[in-house]
């Protein structure tokens, strides 16, 4: 078991009361074994990604910082368990969802396995992840030493509304 690690989790929902889904999930993250919710961003509203299937409602997004002793794979399993509790159905890629929990960063580790890639592959291109992450960790540097502040400056905030 690793020591205590700061992990960052992206939360998203666009079905079944998305604001409520994200708020409840933030509380549930604090109840994961060997894990404490340390910070949470504001909620943000965003349109579905351009490659998403058509006619989806907007998403509600947030980012949480967790201090955890869980190994990365165990944390991923716990996150997927929470998704199932929220009736997450994986029908189509980028399709609508009741709850999506993404392991964005796990300390300063780079992980590539069959089930997990950290940092999350879409982290640096998704404004709905970058801005909430910047809100709670403005001095953060990615494992490749890129500055989160520089990434935020490059991406802008088009299409994202803080609620």
VENZIUR-V83951 format. One record per pair of residues at least 12 apart in sequence whose C-alpha atoms are under 10 Angstrom apart, sorted by sequence separation. I is the first residue (numbers start at 1). J is the second residue. D is the distance in whole Angstrom. If there is no record, write none. Layout:
# VENZIUR-V83951
i:I j:J d:D
i:I j:J d:D
This chain:
# VENZIUR-V83951
i:11 j:23 d:10
i:46 j:58 d:6
i:47 j:59 d:6
i:48 j:60 d:10
i:86 j:98 d:6
i:87 j:99 d:8
i:88 j:100 d:8
i:105 j:117 d:9
i:106 j:118 d:7
i:107 j:119 d:9
i:137 j:149 d:9
i:12 j:25 d:10
i:26 j:39 d:10
i:45 j:58 d:7
i:46 j:59 d:5
i:47 j:60 d:9
i:85 j:98 d:10
i:86 j:99 d:6
i:103 j:116 d:8
i:104 j:117 d:9
i:105 j:118 d:6
i:106 j:119 d:7
i:11 j:25 d:8
i:26 j:40 d:8
i:45 j:59 d:6
i:46 j:60 d:7
i:83 j:97 d:9
i:84 j:98 d:9
i:85 j:99 d:9
i:86 j:100 d:9
i:102 j:116 d:10
i:103 j:117 d:9
i:104 j:118 d:6
i:105 j:119 d:5
i:106 j:120 d:10
i:134 j:148 d:7
i:138 j:152 d:10
i:11 j:26 d:8
i:44 j:59 d:8
i:45 j:60 d:5
i:46 j:61 d:7
i:83 j:98 d:8
i:84 j:99 d:9
i:103 j:118 d:7
i:104 j:119 d:5
i:105 j:120 d:7
i:133 j:148 d:8
i:134 j:149 d:7
i:43 j:59 d:10
i:44 j:60 d:6
i:45 j:61 d:6
i:83 j:99 d:6
i:84 j:100 d:10
i:102 j:118 d:10
i:103 j:119 d:8
i:104 j:120 d:5
i:133 j:149 d:10
i:9 j:26 d:10
i:43 j:60 d:6
i:44 j:61 d:5
i:45 j:62 d:9
i:82 j:99 d:8
i:83 j:100 d:6
i:103 j:120 d:7
i:104 j:121 d:8
i:131 j:148 d:9
i:134 j:151 d:9
i:43 j:61 d:6
i:44 j:62 d:6
i:82 j:100 d:9
i:83 j:101 d:7
i:102 j:120 d:7
i:104 j:122 d:9
i:105 j:123 d:9
i:124 j:142 d:10
i:130 j:148 d:8
i:131 j:149 d:9
i:134 j:152 d:7
i:42 j:61 d:9
i:43 j:62 d:5
i:44 j:63 d:10
i:80 j:99 d:10
i:82 j:101 d:8
i:104 j:123 d:7
i:123 j:142 d:10
i:130 j:149 d:9
i:133 j:152 d:10
i:9 j:29 d:9
i:23 j:43 d:9
i:41 j:61 d:9
i:42 j:62 d:6
i:43 j:63 d:8
i:80 j:100 d:9
i:81 j:101 d:10
i:103 j:123 d:10
i:131 j:151 d:9
i:22 j:43 d:8
i:41 j:62 d:6
i:42 j:63 d:8
i:79 j:100 d:9
i:80 j:101 d:7
i:102 j:123 d:10
i:130 j:151 d:8
i:131 j:152 d:7
i:40 j:62 d:7
i:41 j:63 d:5
i:42 j:64 d:10
i:79 j:101 d:6
i:80 j:102 d:9
i:124 j:146 d:10
i:130 j:152 d:6
i:131 j:153 d:10
i:40 j:63 d:6
i:41 j:64 d:6
i:78 j:101 d:10
i:79 j:102 d:8
i:119 j:142 d:8
i:129 j:152 d:10
i:130 j:153 d:10
i:19 j:43 d:8
i:39 j:63 d:8
i:40 j:64 d:4
i:41 j:65 d:9
i:79 j:103 d:8
i:119 j:143 d:8
i:124 j:148 d:9
i:127 j:151 d:9
i:131 j:155 d:9
i:19 j:44 d:9
i:39 j:64 d:6
i:40 j:65 d:6
i:76 j:101 d:9
i:104 j:129 d:9
i:118 j:143 d:9
i:119 j:144 d:9
i:126 j:151 d:10
i:127 j:152 d:7
i:130 j:155 d:8
i:131 j:156 d:9
i:19 j:45 d:9
i:38 j:64 d:8
i:39 j:65 d:5
i:40 j:66 d:9
i:76 j:102 d:8
i:125 j:151 d:8
i:126 j:152 d:10
i:130 j:156 d:10
i:131 j:157 d:8
i:18 j:45 d:10
i:37 j:64 d:7
i:38 j:65 d:6
i:39 j:66 d:7
i:76 j:103 d:7
i:102 j:129 d:10
i:124 j:151 d:7
i:125 j:152 d:9
i:127 j:154 d:10
i:130 j:157 d:9
i:7 j:35 d:10
i:37 j:65 d:6
i:38 j:66 d:6
i:39 j:67 d:9
i:75 j:103 d:8
i:123 j:151 d:10
i:124 j:152 d:9
i:127 j:155 d:6
i:6 j:35 d:10
i:8 j:37 d:10
i:36 j:65 d:9
i:37 j:66 d:5
i:38 j:67 d:6
i:104 j:133 d:10
i:125 j:154 d:9
i:126 j:155 d:8
i:127 j:156 d:7
i:128 j:157 d:8
i:131 j:160 d:9
i:4 j:34 d:9
i:5 j:35 d:9
i:6 j:36 d:10
i:7 j:37 d:10
i:8 j:38 d:10
i:36 j:66 d:6
i:37 j:67 d:6
i:38 j:68 d:10
i:73 j:103 d:10
i:124 j:154 d:10
i:125 j:155 d:7
i:127 j:157 d:6
i:128 j:158 d:10
i:132 j:162 d:9
i:4 j:35 d:9
i:6 j:37 d:10
i:7 j:38 d:10
i:8 j:39 d:9
i:9 j:40 d:9
i:10 j:41 d:10
i:12 j:43 d:9
i:14 j:45 d:9
i:35 j:66 d:6
i:36 j:67 d:5
i:37 j:68 d:9
i:72 j:103 d:8
i:75 j:106 d:10
i:124 j:155 d:9
i:126 j:157 d:10
i:127 j:158 d:8
i:128 j:159 d:9
i:131 j:162 d:10
i:6 j:38 d:9
i:8 j:40 d:10
i:11 j:43 d:9
i:12 j:44 d:9
i:13 j:45 d:10
i:14 j:46 d:10
i:35 j:67 d:6
i:36 j:68 d:6
i:110 j:142 d:10
i:127 j:159 d:9
i:128 j:160 d:7
i:12 j:45 d:9
i:14 j:47 d:10
i:34 j:67 d:8
i:35 j:68 d:4
i:36 j:69 d:9
i:72 j:105 d:9
i:108 j:141 d:9
i:109 j:142 d:9
i:110 j:143 d:7
i:127 j:160 d:7
i:128 j:161 d:9
i:12 j:46 d:10
i:14 j:48 d:9
i:30 j:64 d:10
i:32 j:66 d:10
i:34 j:68 d:6
i:35 j:69 d:6
i:72 j:106 d:7
i:108 j:142 d:7
i:109 j:143 d:6
i:110 j:144 d:9
i:128 j:162 d:10
i:29 j:64 d:9
i:33 j:68 d:8
i:34 j:69 d:5
i:35 j:70 d:7
i:71 j:106 d:9
i:72 j:107 d:10
i:107 j:142 d:9
i:108 j:143 d:5
i:109 j:144 d:10
i:26 j:62 d:9
i:29 j:65 d:10
i:30 j:66 d:8
i:32 j:68 d:9
i:33 j:69 d:8
i:34 j:70 d:6
i:107 j:143 d:8
i:108 j:144 d:9
i:26 j:63 d:9
i:29 j:66 d:8
i:30 j:67 d:9
i:33 j:70 d:8
i:59 j:96 d:9
i:72 j:109 d:9
i:105 j:142 d:8
i:106 j:143 d:9
i:108 j:145 d:9
i:22 j:60 d:7
i:26 j:64 d:7
i:30 j:68 d:10
i:32 j:70 d:9
i:58 j:96 d:9
i:59 j:97 d:9
i:61 j:99 d:10
i:63 j:101 d:9
i:68 j:106 d:9
i:73 j:111 d:10
i:77 j:115 d:10
i:105 j:143 d:9
i:18 j:57 d:10
i:21 j:60 d:9
i:22 j:61 d:7
i:23 j:62 d:9
i:53 j:92 d:8
i:56 j:95 d:8
i:57 j:96 d:8
i:59 j:98 d:10
i:60 j:99 d:10
i:61 j:100 d:9
i:62 j:101 d:10
i:63 j:102 d:9
i:64 j:103 d:10
i:65 j:104 d:10
i:67 j:106 d:10
i:68 j:107 d:10
i:72 j:111 d:9
i:76 j:115 d:9
i:18 j:58 d:9
i:19 j:59 d:9
i:20 j:60 d:10
i:22 j:62 d:8
i:35 j:75 d:9
i:52 j:92 d:9
i:53 j:93 d:8
i:55 j:95 d:10
i:56 j:96 d:6
i:57 j:97 d:10
i:59 j:99 d:10
i:61 j:101 d:10
i:63 j:103 d:10
i:64 j:104 d:10
i:65 j:105 d:9
i:66 j:106 d:9
i:67 j:107 d:9
i:73 j:113 d:9
i:76 j:116 d:8
i:15 j:56 d:9
i:18 j:59 d:7
i:19 j:60 d:6
i:22 j:63 d:10
i:33 j:74 d:10
i:34 j:75 d:10
i:52 j:93 d:8
i:53 j:94 d:7
i:54 j:95 d:9
i:55 j:96 d:9
i:56 j:97 d:10
i:63 j:104 d:9
i:65 j:106 d:10
i:14 j:56 d:8
i:15 j:57 d:8
i:18 j:60 d:6
i:19 j:61 d:9
i:33 j:75 d:9
i:51 j:93 d:9
i:52 j:94 d:5
i:53 j:95 d:6
i:54 j:96 d:10
i:73 j:115 d:8
i:14 j:57 d:6
i:15 j:58 d:9
i:17 j:60 d:10
i:18 j:61 d:9
i:19 j:62 d:10
i:32 j:75 d:9
i:51 j:94 d:7
i:52 j:95 d:6
i:53 j:96 d:8
i:73 j:116 d:7
i:13 j:57 d:9
i:14 j:58 d:6
i:15 j:59 d:8
i:50 j:94 d:10
i:51 j:95 d:10
i:52 j:96 d:9
i:72 j:116 d:8
i:13 j:58 d:9
i:14 j:59 d:4
i:15 j:60 d:9
i:33 j:78 d:9
i:49 j:94 d:8
i:72 j:117 d:10
i:13 j:59 d:5
i:14 j:60 d:6
i:32 j:78 d:7
i:48 j:94 d:8
i:49 j:95 d:10
i:72 j:118 d:9
i:12 j:59 d:6
i:13 j:60 d:5
i:14 j:61 d:9
i:32 j:79 d:9
i:48 j:95 d:9
i:11 j:59 d:10
i:12 j:60 d:6
i:13 j:61 d:7
i:48 j:96 d:9
i:11 j:60 d:8
i:12 j:61 d:4
i:13 j:62 d:10
i:29 j:78 d:9
i:11 j:61 d:5
i:12 j:62 d:7
i:29 j:79 d:8
i:32 j:82 d:9
i:10 j:61 d:7
i:11 j:62 d:5
i:12 j:63 d:9
i:28 j:79 d:10
i:10 j:62 d:6
i:11 j:63 d:6
i:9 j:62 d:8
i:10 j:63 d:5
i:11 j:64 d:8
i:29 j:82 d:8
i:9 j:63 d:6
i:10 j:64 d:7
i:25 j:79 d:10
i:28 j:82 d:8
i:8 j:63 d:7
i:9 j:64 d:5
i:10 j:65 d:9
i:8 j:64 d:6
i:9 j:65 d:6
i:7 j:64 d:8
i:8 j:65 d:5
i:9 j:66 d:8
i:25 j:82 d:7
i:7 j:65 d:6
i:8 j:66 d:6
i:25 j:83 d:9
i:6 j:65 d:7
i:7 j:66 d:5
i:8 j:67 d:9
i:6 j:66 d:6
i:7 j:67 d:6
i:25 j:85 d:10
i:5 j:66 d:8
i:6 j:67 d:5
i:7 j:68 d:7
i:25 j:86 d:9
i:4 j:66 d:10
i:5 j:67 d:6
i:6 j:68 d:6
i:7 j:69 d:10
i:21 j:83 d:10
i:24 j:86 d:10
i:4 j:67 d:6
i:5 j:68 d:5
i:6 j:69 d:9
i:7 j:70 d:10
i:3 j:67 d:10
i:4 j:68 d:5
i:5 j:69 d:6
i:3 j:68 d:8
i:4 j:69 d:5
i:5 j:70 d:8
i:7 j:72 d:9
i:21 j:86 d:8
i:63 j:128 d:9
i:2 j:68 d:9
i:3 j:69 d:6
i:4 j:70 d:8
i:5 j:71 d:9
i:62 j:128 d:8
i:63 j:129 d:7
i:2 j:69 d:6
i:3 j:70 d:8
i:4 j:71 d:10
i:5 j:72 d:9
i:9 j:76 d:10
i:61 j:128 d:7
i:62 j:129 d:7
i:63 j:130 d:9
i:1 j:69 d:7
i:2 j:70 d:7
i:3 j:71 d:9
i:7 j:75 d:9
i:60 j:128 d:9
i:61 j:129 d:8
i:62 j:130 d:10
i:63 j:131 d:9
i:64 j:132 d:9
i:65 j:133 d:9
i:1 j:70 d:7
i:2 j:71 d:6
i:59 j:128 d:9
i:62 j:131 d:9
i:63 j:132 d:6
i:64 j:133 d:8
i:1 j:71 d:6
i:2 j:72 d:9
i:9 j:79 d:9
i:16 j:86 d:9
i:62 j:132 d:6
i:63 j:133 d:6
i:1 j:72 d:10
i:16 j:87 d:10
i:61 j:132 d:8
i:62 j:133 d:8
i:63 j:134 d:9
i:65 j:136 d:8
i:63 j:135 d:9
i:64 j:136 d:8
i:65 j:137 d:9
i:15 j:88 d:10
i:62 j:135 d:10
i:63 j:136 d:8
i:64 j:137 d:10
i:25 j:99 d:8
i:13 j:88 d:10
i:25 j:100 d:10
i:22 j:98 d:9
i:25 j:101 d:9
i:21 j:98 d:7
i:22 j:99 d:7
i:49 j:126 d:9
i:21 j:99 d:7
i:22 j:100 d:9
i:18 j:97 d:9
i:21 j:100 d:10
i:22 j:101 d:10
i:49 j:128 d:10
i:18 j:98 d:7
i:48 j:128 d:10
i:14 j:95 d:10
i:15 j:96 d:7
i:16 j:97 d:9
i:17 j:98 d:8
i:18 j:99 d:8
i:46 j:127 d:9
i:47 j:128 d:9
i:14 j:96 d:6
i:15 j:97 d:6
i:16 j:98 d:6
i:46 j:128 d:7
i:13 j:96 d:8
i:14 j:97 d:6
i:15 j:98 d:5
i:16 j:99 d:9
i:45 j:128 d:8
i:12 j:96 d:10
i:13 j:97 d:6
i:14 j:98 d:6
i:15 j:99 d:8
i:44 j:128 d:7
i:12 j:97 d:8
i:13 j:98 d:5
i:14 j:99 d:8
i:43 j:128 d:10
i:44 j:129 d:9
i:12 j:98 d:8
i:13 j:99 d:5
i:14 j:100 d:9
i:12 j:99 d:6
i:13 j:100 d:6
i:44 j:131 d:9
i:11 j:99 d:7
i:12 j:100 d:5
i:13 j:101 d:9
i:44 j:132 d:8
i:11 j:100 d:6
i:12 j:101 d:7
i:42 j:131 d:10
i:43 j:132 d:8
i:10 j:100 d:8
i:11 j:101 d:5
i:12 j:102 d:9
i:41 j:131 d:9
i:42 j:132 d:7
i:9 j:100 d:10
i:10 j:101 d:6
i:11 j:102 d:7
i:41 j:132 d:5
i:42 j:133 d:10
i:9 j:101 d:6
i:10 j:102 d:5
i:11 j:103 d:9
i:40 j:132 d:8
i:41 j:133 d:7
i:9 j:102 d:5
i:10 j:103 d:7
i:11 j:104 d:10
i:40 j:133 d:9
i:41 j:134 d:9
i:42 j:135 d:8
i:8 j:102 d:8
i:9 j:103 d:5
i:10 j:104 d:6
i:39 j:133 d:10
i:41 j:135 d:6
i:42 j:136 d:9
i:8 j:103 d:6
i:9 j:104 d:5
i:10 j:105 d:9
i:40 j:135 d:9
i:41 j:136 d:6
i:7 j:103 d:7
i:8 j:104 d:5
i:9 j:105 d:7
i:39 j:135 d:10
i:40 j:136 d:7
i:41 j:137 d:9
i:7 j:104 d:7
i:8 j:105 d:5
i:9 j:106 d:9
i:39 j:136 d:6
i:40 j:137 d:10
i:7 j:105 d:5
i:8 j:106 d:7
i:38 j:136 d:10
i:39 j:137 d:9
i:6 j:105 d:8
i:7 j:106 d:4
i:8 j:107 d:8
i:61 j:160 d:10
i:5 j:105 d:10
i:6 j:106 d:6
i:7 j:107 d:6
i:60 j:160 d:10
i:61 j:161 d:10
i:62 j:162 d:10
i:5 j:106 d:7
i:6 j:107 d:5
i:7 j:108 d:9
i:59 j:160 d:10
i:60 j:161 d:9
i:61 j:162 d:9
i:5 j:107 d:5
i:6 j:108 d:9
i:7 j:109 d:10
i:60 j:162 d:9
i:61 j:163 d:10
i:4 j:107 d:9
i:5 j:108 d:9
i:60 j:163 d:9
i:5 j:109 d:10
i:10 j:120 d:10
i:8 j:119 d:10
i:9 j:120 d:10
i:48 j:159 d:10
i:46 j:158 d:9
i:47 j:159 d:7
i:10 j:123 d:9
i:46 j:159 d:6
i:47 j:160 d:8
i:45 j:159 d:8
i:46 j:160 d:5
i:47 j:161 d:10
i:44 j:159 d:10
i:45 j:160 d:6
i:46 j:161 d:7
i:12 j:128 d:9
i:44 j:160 d:6
i:45 j:161 d:5
i:46 j:162 d:9
i:11 j:128 d:10
i:12 j:129 d:9
i:44 j:161 d:5
i:45 j:162 d:6
i:10 j:128 d:9
i:11 j:129 d:9
i:43 j:161 d:9
i:44 j:162 d:4
i:45 j:163 d:7
i:10 j:129 d:6
i:43 j:162 d:6
i:44 j:163 d:5
i:9 j:129 d:9
i:10 j:130 d:10
i:42 j:162 d:7
i:43 j:163 d:6
i:41 j:162 d:10
i:42 j:163 d:7
i:10 j:132 d:9
i:10 j:133 d:8
i:9 j:133 d:9
i:8 j:133 d:8
i:8 j:136 d:10
i:8 j:137 d:10
i:19 j:163 d:10
